[in-house]
Amino acid sequence: MIANFVCCTPEHTVLQAAEMMARHDCGEIAMVESVENLKPIGVITDRDIAWRVVATCKSPAQTSVRDAMLSRL
């Protein structure tokens, strides 16, 4: 088990998720229910960000991870 893995919640912004990816040199971040409950519920990828945010001219700072992921929660 990994003690400190990188994760975000659906309420994080896409910008925050992208900053985490850059800081940890990865293209995918685990998504958990909440900071208190680390139950995995999905992932967000750099491809999700490119296709569902950048390519549709949405603001990464104003778009939640929930709105950029493949399946809606």
PDB file of N, CA, C, O and CB in Angstrom:
ATOM      1  N   MET A   1       0.836  -1.176   0.000  1.00  0.00           N
ATOM      2  CA  MET A   1       0.000   0.000   0.000  1.00  0.00           C
ATOM      3  C   MET A   1       0.882   1.240   0.000  1.00  0.00           C
ATOM      4  O   MET A   1       1.937   1.258   0.633  1.00  0.00           O
ATOM      5  CB  MET A   1      -0.951  -0.003   1.208  1.00  0.00           C
ATOM      6  N   ILE A   2       0.452   2.266  -0.704  1.00  0.00           N
ATOM      7  CA  ILE A   2       1.196   3.519  -0.782  1.00  0.00           C
ATOM      8  C   ILE A   2       0.693   4.458   0.311  1.00  0.00           C
ATOM      9  O   ILE A   2      -0.511   4.692   0.417  1.00  0.00           O
ATOM     10  CB  ILE A   2       1.051   4.173  -2.193  1.00  0.00           C
ATOM     11  N   ALA A   3       1.588   4.992   1.113  1.00  0.00           N
ATOM     12  CA  ALA A   3       1.199   5.853   2.225  1.00  0.00           C
ATOM     13  C   ALA A   3       0.659   7.200   1.753  1.00  0.00           C
ATOM     14  O   ALA A   3      -0.372   7.651   2.252  1.00  0.00           O
ATOM     15  CB  ALA A   3       2.381   6.071   3.146  1.00  0.00           C
ATOM     16  N   ASN A   4       1.320   7.844   0.816  1.00  0.00           N
ATOM     17  CA  ASN A   4       0.914   9.168   0.356  1.00  0.00           C
ATOM     18  C   ASN A   4       0.714   9.169  -1.159  1.00  0.00           C
ATOM     19  O   ASN A   4       1.618   9.537  -1.910  1.00  0.00           O
ATOM     20  CB  ASN A   4       1.960  10.223   0.759  1.00  0.00           C
ATOM     21  N   PHE A   5      -0.466   8.759  -1.601  1.00  0.00           N
ATOM     22  CA  PHE A   5      -0.713   8.755  -3.036  1.00  0.00           C
ATOM     23  C   PHE A   5      -1.421  10.056  -3.426  1.00  0.00           C
ATOM     24  O   PHE A   5      -2.067  10.696  -2.596  1.00  0.00           O
ATOM     25  CB  PHE A   5      -1.560   7.515  -3.451  1.00  0.00           C
ATOM     26  N   VAL A   6      -1.292  10.430  -4.674  1.00  0.00           N
ATOM     27  CA  VAL A   6      -1.888  11.660  -5.176  1.00  0.00           C
ATOM     28  C   VAL A   6      -3.346  11.388  -5.503  1.00  0.00           C
ATOM     29  O   VAL A   6      -3.666  10.430  -6.207  1.00  0.00           O
ATOM     30  CB  VAL A   6      -1.124  12.193  -6.425  1.00  0.00           C
ATOM     31  N   CYS A   7      -4.227  12.236  -4.988  1.00  0.00           N
ATOM     32  CA  CYS A   7      -5.637  12.066  -5.285  1.00  0.00           C
ATOM     33  C   CYS A   7      -6.346  13.417  -5.229  1.00  0.00           C
ATOM     34  O   CYS A   7      -5.834  14.390  -4.674  1.00  0.00           O
ATOM     35  CB  CYS A   7      -6.283  11.071  -4.304  1.00  0.00           C
ATOM     36  N   CYS A   8      -7.524  13.446  -5.814  1.00  0.00           N
ATOM     37  CA  CYS A   8      -8.355  14.638  -5.767  1.00  0.00           C
ATOM     38  C   CYS A   8      -9.790  14.199  -5.513  1.00  0.00           C
ATOM     39  O   CYS A   8     -10.096  13.007  -5.526  1.00  0.00           O
ATOM     40  CB  CYS A   8      -8.240  15.468  -7.087  1.00  0.00           C
ATOM     41  N   THR A   9     -10.659  15.163  -5.285  1.00  0.00           N
ATOM     42  CA  THR A   9     -12.082  14.896  -5.107  1.00  0.00           C
ATOM     43  C   THR A   9     -12.826  15.479  -6.310  1.00  0.00           C
ATOM     44  O   THR A   9     -12.257  16.277  -7.055  1.00  0.00           O
ATOM     45  CB  THR A   9     -12.616  15.504  -3.755  1.00  0.00           C
ATOM     46  N   PRO A  10     -14.066  15.100  -6.506  1.00  0.00           N
ATOM     47  CA  PRO A  10     -14.835  15.661  -7.621  1.00  0.00           C
ATOM     48  C   PRO A  10     -14.979  17.184  -7.545  1.00  0.00           C
ATOM     49  O   PRO A  10     -15.222  17.831  -8.564  1.00  0.00           O
ATOM     50  CB  PRO A  10     -16.207  15.029  -7.660  1.00  0.00           C
ATOM     51  N   GLU A  11     -14.835  17.752  -6.368  1.00  0.00           N
ATOM     52  CA  GLU A  11     -14.983  19.189  -6.187  1.00  0.00           C
ATOM     53  C   GLU A  11     -13.715  19.988  -6.516  1.00  0.00           C
ATOM     54  O   GLU A  11     -13.782  21.206  -6.679  1.00  0.00           O
ATOM     55  CB  GLU A  11     -15.393  19.468  -4.775  1.00  0.00           C
ATOM     56  N   HIS A  12     -12.582  19.326  -6.612  1.00  0.00           N
ATOM     57  CA  HIS A  12     -11.363  20.032  -7.019  1.00  0.00           C
ATOM     58  C   HIS A  12     -11.582  20.617  -8.414  1.00  0.00           C
ATOM     59  O   HIS A  12     -12.399  20.115  -9.186  1.00  0.00           O
ATOM     60  CB  HIS A  12     -10.117  19.074  -7.002  1.00  0.00           C
ATOM     61  N   THR A  13     -10.850  21.672  -8.725  1.00  0.00           N
ATOM     62  CA  THR A  13     -10.920  22.212 -10.078  1.00  0.00           C
ATOM     63  C   THR A  13      -9.981  21.425 -10.987  1.00  0.00           C
ATOM     64  O   THR A  13      -9.058  20.753 -10.528  1.00  0.00           O
ATOM     65  CB  THR A  13     -10.561  23.721 -10.091  1.00  0.00           C
ATOM     66  N   VAL A  14     -10.239  21.525 -12.268  1.00  0.00           N
ATOM     67  CA  VAL A  14      -9.366  20.887 -13.251  1.00  0.00           C
ATOM     68  C   VAL A  14      -7.963  21.482 -13.158  1.00  0.00           C
ATOM     69  O   VAL A  14      -6.972  20.770 -13.319  1.00  0.00           O
ATOM     70  CB  VAL A  14      -9.936  21.053 -14.685  1.00  0.00           C
ATOM     71  N   LEU A  15      -7.880  22.770 -12.902  1.00  0.00           N
ATOM     72  CA  LEU A  15      -6.574  23.416 -12.740  1.00  0.00           C
ATOM     73  C   LEU A  15      -5.805  22.775 -11.586  1.00  0.00           C
ATOM     74  O   LEU A  15      -4.614  22.495 -11.723  1.00  0.00           O
ATOM     75  CB  LEU A  15      -6.743  24.934 -12.494  1.00  0.00           C
ATOM     76  N   GLN A  16      -6.459  22.543 -10.466  1.00  0.00           N
ATOM     77  CA  GLN A  16      -5.794  21.909  -9.326  1.00  0.00           C
ATOM     78  C   GLN A  16      -5.312  20.503  -9.685  1.00  0.00           C
ATOM     79  O   GLN A  16      -4.201  20.111  -9.327  1.00  0.00           O
ATOM     80  CB  GLN A  16      -6.743  21.851  -8.118  1.00  0.00           C
ATOM     81  N   ALA A  17      -6.153  19.748 -10.393  1.00  0.00           N
ATOM     82  CA  ALA A  17      -5.760  18.393 -10.799  1.00  0.00           C
ATOM     83  C   ALA A  17      -4.572  18.440 -11.752  1.00  0.00           C
ATOM     84  O   ALA A  17      -3.648  17.636 -11.629  1.00  0.00           O
ATOM     85  CB  ALA A  17      -6.943  17.661 -11.463  1.00  0.00           C
ATOM     86  N   ALA A  18      -4.588  19.372 -12.699  1.00  0.00           N
ATOM     87  CA  ALA A  18      -3.479  19.500 -13.652  1.00  0.00           C
ATOM     88  C   ALA A  18      -2.186  19.891 -12.930  1.00  0.00           C
ATOM     89  O   ALA A  18      -1.113  19.395 -13.271  1.00  0.00           O
ATOM     90  CB  ALA A  18      -3.820  20.546 -14.740  1.00  0.00           C
ATOM     91  N   GLU A  19      -2.284  20.769 -11.945  1.00  0.00           N
ATOM     92  CA  GLU A  19      -1.100  21.158 -11.165  1.00  0.00           C
ATOM     93  C   GLU A  19      -0.536  19.955 -10.409  1.00  0.00           C
ATOM     94  O   GLU A  19       0.681  19.796 -10.315  1.00  0.00           O
ATOM     95  CB  GLU A  19      -1.451  22.296 -10.171  1.00  0.00           C
ATOM     96  N   MET A  20      -1.423  19.100  -9.867  1.00  0.00           N
ATOM     97  CA  MET A  20      -0.973  17.883  -9.179  1.00  0.00           C
ATOM     98  C   MET A  20      -0.251  16.962 -10.161  1.00  0.00           C
ATOM     99  O   MET A  20       0.795  16.398  -9.838  1.00  0.00           O
ATOM    100  CB  MET A  20      -2.172  17.142  -8.528  1.00  0.00           C
ATOM    101  N   MET A  21      -0.813  16.813 -11.363  1.00  0.00           N
ATOM    102  CA  MET A  21      -0.182  15.961 -12.380  1.00  0.00           C
ATOM    103  C   MET A  21       1.206  16.480 -12.734  1.00  0.00           C
ATOM    104  O   MET A  21       2.153  15.702 -12.848  1.00  0.00           O
ATOM    105  CB  MET A  21      -1.056  15.890 -13.647  1.00  0.00           C
ATOM    106  N   ALA A  22       1.327  17.780 -12.905  1.00  0.00           N
ATOM    107  CA  ALA A  22       2.622  18.372 -13.247  1.00  0.00           C
ATOM    108  C   ALA A  22       3.624  18.194 -12.106  1.00  0.00           C
ATOM    109  O   ALA A  22       4.782  17.846 -12.334  1.00  0.00           O
ATOM    110  CB  ALA A  22       2.457  19.866 -13.580  1.00  0.00           C
ATOM    111  N   ARG A  23       3.169  18.435 -10.884  1.00  0.00           N
ATOM    112  CA  ARG A  23       4.050  18.337  -9.720  1.00  0.00           C
ATOM    113  C   ARG A  23       4.554  16.908  -9.517  1.00  0.00           C
ATOM    114  O   ARG A  23       5.688  16.705  -9.084  1.00  0.00           O
ATOM    115  CB  ARG A  23       3.321  18.816  -8.464  1.00  0.00           C
ATOM    116  N   HIS A  24       3.714  15.920  -9.828  1.00  0.00           N
ATOM    117  CA  HIS A  24       4.081  14.528  -9.587  1.00  0.00           C
ATOM    118  C   HIS A  24       4.449  13.785 -10.870  1.00  0.00           C
ATOM    119  O   HIS A  24       4.626  12.566 -10.857  1.00  0.00           O
ATOM    120  CB  HIS A  24       2.947  13.813  -8.897  1.00  0.00           C
ATOM    121  N   ASP A  25       4.563  14.520 -11.973  1.00  0.00           N
ATOM    122  CA  ASP A  25       4.980  13.957 -13.265  1.00  0.00           C
ATOM    123  C   ASP A  25       4.166  12.716 -13.635  1.00  0.00           C
ATOM    124  O   ASP A  25       4.710  11.640 -13.882  1.00  0.00           O
ATOM    125  CB  ASP A  25       6.470  13.605 -13.230  1.00  0.00           C
ATOM    126  N   CYS A  26       2.835  12.906 -13.665  1.00  0.00           N
ATOM    127  CA  CYS A  26       1.958  11.800 -14.035  1.00  0.00           C
ATOM    128  C   CYS A  26       0.818  12.319 -14.906  1.00  0.00           C
ATOM    129  O   CYS A  26       0.575  13.525 -14.957  1.00  0.00           O
ATOM    130  CB  CYS A  26       1.403  11.091 -12.775  1.00  0.00           C
ATOM    131  N   GLY A  27       0.133  11.435 -15.578  1.00  0.00           N
ATOM    132  CA  GLY A  27      -0.950  11.832 -16.465  1.00  0.00           C
ATOM    133  C   GLY A  27      -2.316  11.388 -15.987  1.00  0.00           C
ATOM    134  O   GLY A  27      -3.302  11.488 -16.716  1.00  0.00           O
ATOM    135  N   GLU A  28      -2.370  10.895 -14.751  1.00  0.00           N
ATOM    136  CA  GLU A  28      -3.622  10.382 -14.211  1.00  0.00           C
ATOM    137  C   GLU A  28      -3.628  10.575 -12.699  1.00  0.00           C
ATOM    138  O   GLU A  28      -2.634  10.310 -12.022  1.00  0.00           O
ATOM    139  CB  GLU A  28      -3.818   8.885 -14.581  1.00  0.00           C
ATOM    140  N   ILE A  29      -4.754  11.036 -12.184  1.00  0.00           N
ATOM    141  CA  ILE A  29      -4.895  11.249 -10.744  1.00  0.00           C
ATOM    142  C   ILE A  29      -6.098  10.449 -10.256  1.00  0.00           C
ATOM    143  O   ILE A  29      -7.166  10.491 -10.867  1.00  0.00           O
ATOM    144  CB  ILE A  29      -5.057  12.771 -10.405  1.00  0.00           C
ATOM    145  N   ALA A  30      -5.927   9.729  -9.165  1.00  0.00           N
ATOM    146  CA  ALA A  30      -7.045   9.008  -8.560  1.00  0.00           C
ATOM    147  C   ALA A  30      -8.044  10.007  -7.989  1.00  0.00           C
ATOM    148  O   ALA A  30      -7.667  11.047  -7.450  1.00  0.00           O
ATOM    149  CB  ALA A  30      -6.548   8.040  -7.455  1.00  0.00           C
ATOM    150  N   MET A  31      -9.329   9.670  -8.119  1.00  0.00           N
ATOM    151  CA  MET A  31     -10.375  10.501  -7.541  1.00  0.00           C
ATOM    152  C   MET A  31     -11.010   9.725  -6.397  1.00  0.00           C
ATOM    153  O   MET A  31     -11.356   8.553  -6.544  1.00  0.00           O
ATOM    154  CB  MET A  31     -11.441  10.911  -8.611  1.00  0.00           C
ATOM    155  N   VAL A  32     -11.161  10.388  -5.258  1.00  0.00           N
ATOM    156  CA  VAL A  32     -11.737   9.762  -4.074  1.00  0.00           C
ATOM    157  C   VAL A  32     -13.003  10.507  -3.687  1.00  0.00           C
ATOM    158  O   VAL A  32     -13.212  11.647  -4.102  1.00  0.00           O
ATOM    159  CB  VAL A  32     -10.724   9.748  -2.898  1.00  0.00           C
ATOM    160  N   GLU A  33     -13.855   9.857  -2.884  1.00  0.00           N
ATOM    161  CA  GLU A  33     -15.122  10.468  -2.479  1.00  0.00           C
ATOM    162  C   GLU A  33     -14.930  11.804  -1.787  1.00  0.00           C
ATOM    163  O   GLU A  33     -15.591  12.785  -2.127  1.00  0.00           O
ATOM    164  CB  GLU A  33     -15.877   9.537  -1.570  1.00  0.00           C
ATOM    165  N   SER A  34     -14.030  11.844  -0.819  1.00  0.00           N
ATOM    166  CA  SER A  34     -13.780  13.073  -0.060  1.00  0.00           C
ATOM    167  C   SER A  34     -12.425  12.970   0.615  1.00  0.00           C
ATOM    168  O   SER A  34     -11.804  11.908   0.632  1.00  0.00           O
ATOM    169  CB  SER A  34     -14.900  13.327   0.991  1.00  0.00           C
ATOM    170  N   VAL A  35     -11.980  14.072   1.164  1.00  0.00           N
ATOM    171  CA  VAL A  35     -10.702  14.082   1.883  1.00  0.00           C
ATOM    172  C   VAL A  35     -10.796  13.182   3.114  1.00  0.00           C
ATOM    173  O   VAL A  35      -9.814  12.546   3.496  1.00  0.00           O
ATOM    174  CB  VAL A  35     -10.309  15.531   2.296  1.00  0.00           C
ATOM    175  N   GLU A  36     -11.968  13.128   3.730  1.00  0.00           N
ATOM    176  CA  GLU A  36     -12.167  12.299   4.918  1.00  0.00           C
ATOM    177  C   GLU A  36     -12.321  10.822   4.556  1.00  0.00           C
ATOM    178  O   GLU A  36     -11.837   9.947   5.275  1.00  0.00           O
ATOM    179  CB  GLU A  36     -13.395  12.776   5.690  1.00  0.00           C
ATOM    180  N   ASN A  37     -12.999  10.548   3.432  1.00  0.00           N
ATOM    181  CA  ASN A  37     -13.234   9.185   2.989  1.00  0.00           C
ATOM    182  C   ASN A  37     -12.460   8.960   1.694  1.00  0.00           C
ATOM    183  O   ASN A  37     -12.868   9.446   0.640  1.00  0.00           O
ATOM    184  CB  ASN A  37     -14.755   8.908   2.792  1.00  0.00           C
ATOM    185  N   LEU A  38     -11.383   8.250   1.760  1.00  0.00           N
ATOM    186  CA  LEU A  38     -10.505   8.065   0.606  1.00  0.00           C
ATOM    187  C   LEU A  38     -10.939   6.909  -0.293  1.00  0.00           C
ATOM    188  O   LEU A  38     -10.108   6.290  -0.956  1.00  0.00           O
ATOM    189  CB  LEU A  38      -9.091   7.832   1.074  1.00  0.00           C
ATOM    190  N   LYS A  39     -12.235   6.620  -0.315  1.00  0.00           N
ATOM    191  CA  LYS A  39     -12.745   5.554  -1.179  1.00  0.00           C
ATOM    192  C   LYS A  39     -12.569   5.950  -2.643  1.00  0.00           C
ATOM    193  O   LYS A  39     -13.082   6.989  -3.058  1.00  0.00           O
ATOM    194  CB  LYS A  39     -14.241   5.258  -0.870  1.00  0.00           C
ATOM    195  N   PRO A  40     -11.860   5.154  -3.430  1.00  0.00           N
ATOM    196  CA  PRO A  40     -11.648   5.478  -4.841  1.00  0.00           C
ATOM    197  C   PRO A  40     -12.970   5.427  -5.619  1.00  0.00           C
ATOM    198  O   PRO A  40     -13.763   4.499  -5.460  1.00  0.00           O
ATOM    199  CB  PRO A  40     -10.623   4.506  -5.466  1.00  0.00           C
ATOM    200  N   ILE A  41     -13.188   6.443  -6.460  1.00  0.00           N
ATOM    201  CA  ILE A  41     -14.410   6.481  -7.264  1.00  0.00           C
ATOM    202  C   ILE A  41     -14.117   6.686  -8.744  1.00  0.00           C
ATOM    203  O   ILE A  41     -15.038   6.688  -9.559  1.00  0.00           O
ATOM    204  CB  ILE A  41     -15.326   7.585  -6.768  1.00  0.00           C
ATOM    205  N   GLY A  42     -12.867   6.855  -9.097  1.00  0.00           N
ATOM    206  CA  GLY A  42     -12.514   7.032 -10.504  1.00  0.00           C
ATOM    207  C   GLY A  42     -11.156   7.672 -10.661  1.00  0.00           C
ATOM    208  O   GLY A  42     -10.357   7.727  -9.727  1.00  0.00           O
ATOM    209  N   VAL A  43     -10.912   8.158 -11.875  1.00  0.00           N
ATOM    210  CA  VAL A  43      -9.670   8.858 -12.180  1.00  0.00           C
ATOM    211  C   VAL A  43      -9.977  10.024 -13.109  1.00  0.00           C
ATOM    212  O   VAL A  43     -11.008  10.048 -13.782  1.00  0.00           O
ATOM    213  CB  VAL A  43      -8.626   7.898 -12.821  1.00  0.00           C
ATOM    214  N   ILE A  44      -9.074  10.979 -13.133  1.00  0.00           N
ATOM    215  CA  ILE A  44      -9.091  12.009 -14.164  1.00  0.00           C
ATOM    216  C   ILE A  44      -7.728  11.961 -14.836  1.00  0.00           C
ATOM    217  O   ILE A  44      -6.694  11.825 -14.181  1.00  0.00           O
ATOM    218  CB  ILE A  44      -9.406  13.445 -13.568  1.00  0.00           C
ATOM    219  N   THR A  45      -7.752  12.074 -16.147  1.00  0.00           N
ATOM    220  CA  THR A  45      -6.520  11.957 -16.918  1.00  0.00           C
ATOM    221  C   THR A  45      -6.214  13.253 -17.652  1.00  0.00           C
ATOM    222  O   THR A  45      -7.072  14.125 -17.793  1.00  0.00           O
ATOM    223  CB  THR A  45      -6.617  10.799 -17.910  1.00  0.00           C
ATOM    224  N   ASP A  46      -4.975  13.361 -18.117  1.00  0.00           N
ATOM    225  CA  ASP A  46      -4.617  14.523 -18.919  1.00  0.00           C
ATOM    226  C   ASP A  46      -5.448  14.561 -20.200  1.00  0.00           C
ATOM    227  O   ASP A  46      -5.732  15.638 -20.725  1.00  0.00           O
ATOM    228  CB  ASP A  46      -3.115  14.507 -19.253  1.00  0.00           C
ATOM    229  N   ARG A  47      -5.831  13.412 -20.694  1.00  0.00           N
ATOM    230  CA  ARG A  47      -6.689  13.345 -21.883  1.00  0.00           C
ATOM    231  C   ARG A  47      -8.087  13.902 -21.583  1.00  0.00           C
ATOM    232  O   ARG A  47      -8.656  14.619 -22.407  1.00  0.00           O
ATOM    233  CB  ARG A  47      -6.793  11.887 -22.388  1.00  0.00           C
ATOM    234  N   ASP A  48      -8.643  13.574 -20.408  1.00  0.00           N
ATOM    235  CA  ASP A  48      -9.935  14.154 -20.001  1.00  0.00           C
ATOM    236  C   ASP A  48      -9.860  15.677 -20.016  1.00  0.00           C
ATOM    237  O   ASP A  48     -10.764  16.356 -20.503  1.00  0.00           O
ATOM    238  CB  ASP A  48     -10.342  13.654 -18.591  1.00  0.00           C
ATOM    239  N   ILE A  49      -8.770  16.193 -19.473  1.00  0.00           N
ATOM    240  CA  ILE A  49      -8.582  17.647 -19.400  1.00  0.00           C
ATOM    241  C   ILE A  49      -8.478  18.241 -20.798  1.00  0.00           C
ATOM    242  O   ILE A  49      -9.102  19.261 -21.090  1.00  0.00           O
ATOM    243  CB  ILE A  49      -7.322  17.994 -18.580  1.00  0.00           C
ATOM    244  N   ALA A  50      -7.688  17.605 -21.664  1.00  0.00           N
ATOM    245  CA  ALA A  50      -7.508  18.127 -23.022  1.00  0.00           C
ATOM    246  C   ALA A  50      -8.814  18.097 -23.809  1.00  0.00           C
ATOM    247  O   ALA A  50      -9.162  19.084 -24.458  1.00  0.00           O
ATOM    248  CB  ALA A  50      -6.436  17.323 -23.762  1.00  0.00           C
ATOM    249  N   TRP A  51      -9.534  16.993 -23.765  1.00  0.00           N
ATOM    250  CA  TRP A  51     -10.729  16.827 -24.595  1.00  0.00           C
ATOM    251  C   TRP A  51     -11.960  17.530 -24.037  1.00  0.00           C
ATOM    252  O   TRP A  51     -12.726  18.130 -24.792  1.00  0.00           O
ATOM    253  CB  TRP A  51     -11.027  15.367 -24.760  1.00  0.00           C
ATOM    254  N   ARG A  52     -12.157  17.462 -22.726  1.00  0.00           N
ATOM    255  CA  ARG A  52     -13.410  17.957 -22.149  1.00  0.00           C
ATOM    256  C   ARG A  52     -13.330  19.367 -21.579  1.00  0.00           C
ATOM    257  O   ARG A  52     -14.351  19.962 -21.233  1.00  0.00           O
ATOM    258  CB  ARG A  52     -13.855  17.033 -21.077  1.00  0.00           C
ATOM    259  N   VAL A  53     -12.116  19.900 -21.483  1.00  0.00           N
ATOM    260  CA  VAL A  53     -11.969  21.257 -20.948  1.00  0.00           C
ATOM    261  C   VAL A  53     -11.302  22.159 -21.979  1.00  0.00           C
ATOM    262  O   VAL A  53     -11.915  23.112 -22.461  1.00  0.00           O
ATOM    263  CB  VAL A  53     -11.149  21.243 -19.638  1.00  0.00           C
ATOM    264  N   VAL A  54     -10.060  21.866 -22.317  1.00  0.00           N
ATOM    265  CA  VAL A  54      -9.308  22.728 -23.234  1.00  0.00           C
ATOM    266  C   VAL A  54      -9.966  22.783 -24.618  1.00  0.00           C
ATOM    267  O   VAL A  54     -10.183  23.870 -25.153  1.00  0.00           O
ATOM    268  CB  VAL A  54      -7.858  22.229 -23.362  1.00  0.00           C
ATOM    269  N   ALA A  55     -10.281  21.634 -25.195  1.00  0.00           N
ATOM    270  CA  ALA A  55     -10.838  21.603 -26.554  1.00  0.00           C
ATOM    271  C   ALA A  55     -12.229  22.208 -26.659  1.00  0.00           C
ATOM    272  O   ALA A  55     -12.670  22.570 -27.750  1.00  0.00           O
ATOM    273  CB  ALA A  55     -10.883  20.192 -27.048  1.00  0.00           C
ATOM    274  N   THR A  56     -12.925  22.319 -25.527  1.00  0.00           N
ATOM    275  CA  THR A  56     -14.266  22.922 -25.538  1.00  0.00           C
ATOM    276  C   THR A  56     -14.255  24.340 -24.976  1.00  0.00           C
ATOM    277  O   THR A  56     -15.306  24.920 -24.704  1.00  0.00           O
ATOM    278  CB  THR A  56     -15.240  22.059 -24.735  1.00  0.00           C
ATOM    279  N   CYS A  57     -13.055  24.891 -24.805  1.00  0.00           N
ATOM    280  CA  CYS A  57     -12.860  26.277 -24.349  1.00  0.00           C
ATOM    281  C   CYS A  57     -13.466  26.569 -22.978  1.00  0.00           C
ATOM    282  O   CYS A  57     -13.934  27.678 -22.724  1.00  0.00           O
ATOM    283  CB  CYS A  57     -13.452  27.222 -25.353  1.00  0.00           C
ATOM    284  N   LYS A  58     -13.454  25.571 -22.099  1.00  0.00           N
ATOM    285  CA  LYS A  58     -13.897  25.790 -20.716  1.00  0.00           C
ATOM    286  C   LYS A  58     -12.703  26.262 -19.896  1.00  0.00           C
ATOM    287  O   LYS A  58     -11.554  25.991 -20.247  1.00  0.00           O
ATOM    288  CB  LYS A  58     -14.518  24.485 -20.100  1.00  0.00           C
ATOM    289  N   SER A  59     -12.970  26.949 -18.832  1.00  0.00           N
ATOM    290  CA  SER A  59     -11.917  27.442 -17.949  1.00  0.00           C
ATOM    291  C   SER A  59     -11.488  26.354 -16.969  1.00  0.00           C
ATOM    292  O   SER A  59     -12.321  25.868 -16.204  1.00  0.00           O
ATOM    293  CB  SER A  59     -12.392  28.690 -17.186  1.00  0.00           C
ATOM    294  N   PRO A  60     -10.215  25.957 -16.969  1.00  0.00           N
ATOM    295  CA  PRO A  60      -9.746  24.957 -16.007  1.00  0.00           C
ATOM    296  C   PRO A  60      -9.922  25.410 -14.553  1.00  0.00           C
ATOM    297  O   PRO A  60     -10.111  24.584 -13.660  1.00  0.00           O
ATOM    298  CB  PRO A  60      -8.284  24.641 -16.269  1.00  0.00           C
ATOM    299  N   ALA A  61      -9.860  26.705 -14.326  1.00  0.00           N
ATOM    300  CA  ALA A  61     -10.010  27.224 -12.964  1.00  0.00           C
ATOM    301  C   ALA A  61     -11.469  27.238 -12.515  1.00  0.00           C
ATOM    302  O   ALA A  61     -11.751  27.301 -11.318  1.00  0.00           O
ATOM    303  CB  ALA A  61      -9.431  28.632 -12.873  1.00  0.00           C
ATOM    304  N   GLN A  62     -12.398  27.178 -13.471  1.00  0.00           N
ATOM    305  CA  GLN A  62     -13.823  27.236 -13.152  1.00  0.00           C
ATOM    306  C   GLN A  62     -14.538  25.900 -13.344  1.00  0.00           C
ATOM    307  O   GLN A  62     -15.712  25.776 -12.997  1.00  0.00           O
ATOM    308  CB  GLN A  62     -14.488  28.283 -14.000  1.00  0.00           C
ATOM    309  N   THR A  63     -13.851  24.911 -13.886  1.00  0.00           N
ATOM    310  CA  THR A  63     -14.455  23.611 -14.168  1.00  0.00           C
ATOM    311  C   THR A  63     -14.038  22.617 -13.099  1.00  0.00           C
ATOM    312  O   THR A  63     -12.854  22.487 -12.791  1.00  0.00           O
ATOM    313  CB  THR A  63     -14.049  23.103 -15.572  1.00  0.00           C
ATOM    314  N   SER A  64     -15.008  21.918 -12.538  1.00  0.00           N
ATOM    315  CA  SER A  64     -14.697  20.920 -11.515  1.00  0.00           C
ATOM    316  C   SER A  64     -14.253  19.616 -12.169  1.00  0.00           C
ATOM    317  O   SER A  64     -14.566  19.346 -13.329  1.00  0.00           O
ATOM    318  CB  SER A  64     -15.918  20.675 -10.601  1.00  0.00           C
ATOM    319  N   VAL A  65     -13.532  18.829 -11.415  1.00  0.00           N
ATOM    320  CA  VAL A  65     -13.113  17.515 -11.875  1.00  0.00           C
ATOM    321  C   VAL A  65     -14.356  16.681 -12.200  1.00  0.00           C
ATOM    322  O   VAL A  65     -14.345  15.904 -13.154  1.00  0.00           O
ATOM    323  CB  VAL A  65     -12.229  16.807 -10.806  1.00  0.00           C
ATOM    324  N   ARG A  66     -15.410  16.835 -11.426  1.00  0.00           N
ATOM    325  CA  ARG A  66     -16.668  16.117 -11.669  1.00  0.00           C
ATOM    326  C   ARG A  66     -17.168  16.374 -13.092  1.00  0.00           C
ATOM    327  O   ARG A  66     -17.655  15.455 -13.751  1.00  0.00           O
ATOM    328  CB  ARG A  66     -17.745  16.542 -10.640  1.00  0.00           C
ATOM    329  N   ASP A  67     -17.053  17.608 -13.568  1.00  0.00           N
ATOM    330  CA  ASP A  67     -17.551  17.976 -14.890  1.00  0.00           C
ATOM    331  C   ASP A  67     -16.603  17.561 -16.021  1.00  0.00           C
ATOM    332  O   ASP A  67     -16.992  17.584 -17.189  1.00  0.00           O
ATOM    333  CB  ASP A  67     -17.784  19.466 -14.946  1.00  0.00           C
ATOM    334  N   ALA A  68     -15.394  17.191 -15.692  1.00  0.00           N
ATOM    335  CA  ALA A  68     -14.415  16.824 -16.725  1.00  0.00           C
ATOM    336  C   ALA A  68     -14.197  15.320 -16.839  1.00  0.00           C
ATOM    337  O   ALA A  68     -13.590  14.860 -17.806  1.00  0.00           O
ATOM    338  CB  ALA A  68     -13.095  17.494 -16.439  1.00  0.00           C
ATOM    339  N   MET A  69     -14.673  14.557 -15.883  1.00  0.00           N
ATOM    340  CA  MET A  69     -14.444  13.125 -15.929  1.00  0.00           C
ATOM    341  C   MET A  69     -15.381  12.448 -16.928  1.00  0.00           C
ATOM    342  O   MET A  69     -16.396  13.027 -17.316  1.00  0.00           O
ATOM    343  CB  MET A  69     -14.622  12.518 -14.544  1.00  0.00           C
ATOM    344  N   LEU A  70     -15.051  11.244 -17.337  1.00  0.00           N
ATOM    345  CA  LEU A  70     -15.793  10.513 -18.356  1.00  0.00           C
ATOM    346  C   LEU A  70     -17.235  10.239 -17.945  1.00  0.00           C
ATOM    347  O   LEU A  70     -18.158  10.584 -18.683  1.00  0.00           O
ATOM    348  CB  LEU A  70     -15.097   9.211 -18.662  1.00  0.00           C
ATOM    349  N   SER A  71     -17.445   9.629 -16.789  1.00  0.00           N
ATOM    350  CA  SER A  71     -18.810   9.336 -16.351  1.00  0.00           C
ATOM    351  C   SER A  71     -19.185  10.244 -15.205  1.00  0.00           C
ATOM    352  O   SER A  71     -18.377  10.500 -14.313  1.00  0.00           O
ATOM    353  CB  SER A  71     -18.956   7.861 -15.936  1.00  0.00           C
ATOM    354  N   ARG A  72     -20.375  10.715 -15.229  1.00  0.00           N
ATOM    355  CA  ARG A  72     -20.858  11.647 -14.194  1.00  0.00           C
ATOM    356  C   ARG A  72     -21.152  10.914 -12.903  1.00  0.00           C
ATOM    357  O   ARG A  72     -21.632   9.780 -12.910  1.00  0.00           O
ATOM    358  CB  ARG A  72     -22.117  12.385 -14.671  1.00  0.00           C
ATOM    359  N   LEU A  73     -20.858  11.577 -11.789  1.00  0.00           N
ATOM    360  CA  LEU A  73     -21.194  11.000 -10.462  1.00  0.00           C
ATOM    361  C   LEU A  73     -22.555  11.462 -10.041  1.00  0.00           C
ATOM    362  O   LEU A  73     -23.026  11.096  -8.964  1.00  0.00           O
ATOM    363  CB  LEU A  73     -20.151  11.393  -9.388  1.00  0.00           C
TER     364      LEU A  73
END
